[in-house]
Amino acid sequence: MAGLFKRIFRVAQSEAHAAIDKLEDPVKMTEQGIRELKQNFAVSMQSLAQVKASAIRLKKDGEDQLRIAQDYERKAMLLLQRASKGEMDIAEAERLATEALNKKAEFEARGRDLLSQHATQQQLADSLQVKVDKLRQSITKYENELITLKARARTAESMRKINQQLSGVDSDGTVAMLEKMKEKVRQEESLAEAYGQIVDGSTSIDEQIEKALKAPSVSGAPSDSLLELKRKMGLLPAETPKAG
């Protein structure tokens, strides 16, 4: 039972270490950060679009209210003109002109309020635009840095693998093994030479005679030094002095 708990603990520990290594991977962390920035950028773009749409709508509505106000003023002027020409009762014309001017004031006030709201929304939109542009620039910057980071990570990984392979090479052991091989080769060469000498020494007398007969004859008289040596050894009579 205790062994089972130990195995479970080792598995959990291994997974925890893998999770930590994964979290500490700068490439993965940067990619995750960029994904989050892009999500924030998408939300910011939606908010900016909504604020801009609201500002556009307020401006349009405000301008429409001011146009209506101007139209009521124009109608009031027409009423007074008709009364002055005798085309309608003056009192009625002035009453209707007054109502028209009240409408003008009402729409004018509403139009100014809408344009004031538009100015506020426009300021907010401009502020959001600056932030969105900055966020876009940051994303572009981080994506470029990620490309460089990935290249550096690949290089570092390759160097690490090479260094690991080199560190695993036992140079002393390799040299010792080569020396043993050299010694073995020298022993084999010496043994081959020894067997060759044995073969030469075991040549039969017939083979020696045949070899001597086949050997080229040595031409020319023996040298003076050889004759002198033979006389000294008593193999030749001493040389008699020549008569003068």
Buried (B, 14 or more C-beta within 10 A) or exposed (E): EEEEEEEEEEEEEEEEEEEEEEEEEEEEEBBEEBEEBBEBBEEBBEBBEEBBEBBBBBBEBBBBBBEBBBBBBEBBEBBBEBBEEEEBEEEEBBEBBEBBBEBBEBBBEBBBBBBEBBBEBBEBBEEBBEEBEEBBEBBEEBBEEBEEBBEEBEEEEEEEEEEEEEEEEEEEEEEEEEEEEEEEEEEEEEEEEEEEEEEEEEEEEEEEEEEEEEEEEEEEEEEEEEBEEEEEEEEEEEEEEEEE
